[in-house]
């Protein structure tokens, strides 16, 4: 599985990239057919303090799972997006087990 990290309009530090890598690896426990994961992070232009945006695009055979979250910090946004992705992948795995 390949994890591609992209920061838009800012430079991400190594800690954020490593945190993202570790968090994404936990998703593979729930769904083992993940081909690649694209992580996009950016700071949105708003006066609100909740302006850190993270998007996960998880490539699996047949379809892609896309999750977008906004939070106060990138770590929080990535964590929320990964939690949502885990729920989606668990549901998809259950459907495969029932119908497939």
C-alpha positions, -999 to +999 in steps of 0.1 A: +000+000+000+013+034-010+006+065+011+009+098-008+010+129+013+004+163-003+003+197+015-014+225-004-002+261+001+021+253+031+050+230+039+042+201+062+068+191+088+081+155+092+060+149+124+028+154+105+038+131+077+049+104+101+017+108+122-004+104+090+016+073+079+010+056+112-027+065+113-033+053+078-015+020+085-041+013+112-069+014+086-054-017+069-064-037+099-100-033+089-097-037+051-068-055+036-074-048-001-063-011+000-041-003-030-031+033-022-041+062-001-038+099-011-038+124+018-044+161+009-041+187+036-045+225+033-053+256+054-086+271+043-089+309+042-114+317+068-116+338+100-128+307+118-103+288+140-114+255+125-096+259+092-074+229+088-087+206+060-078+170+054-090+147+026-083+110+023-088+092-010-085+055-004-081+034-035-097-001-033-106-025-061-138-014-078-142+020-061-125+048-042-135+060-007-132+097-002-135+113+032-131+151+039-128+166+074-121+201+088-108+207+123-086+229+145-054+210+138-042+187+110-038+158+133-074+161+145-087+164+110-067+134+098-078+114+128-115+122+122-112+113+085-094+080+093-122+071+118-148+078+092-129+058+066-126+028+090-164+028+095-170+030+058-145+002+050-160-020+078-195-016+063-181-024+028-163-055+041-196-067+058-215-063+025-188-083+007-191-111+033-229-111+030-233-107-008-200-119-021 
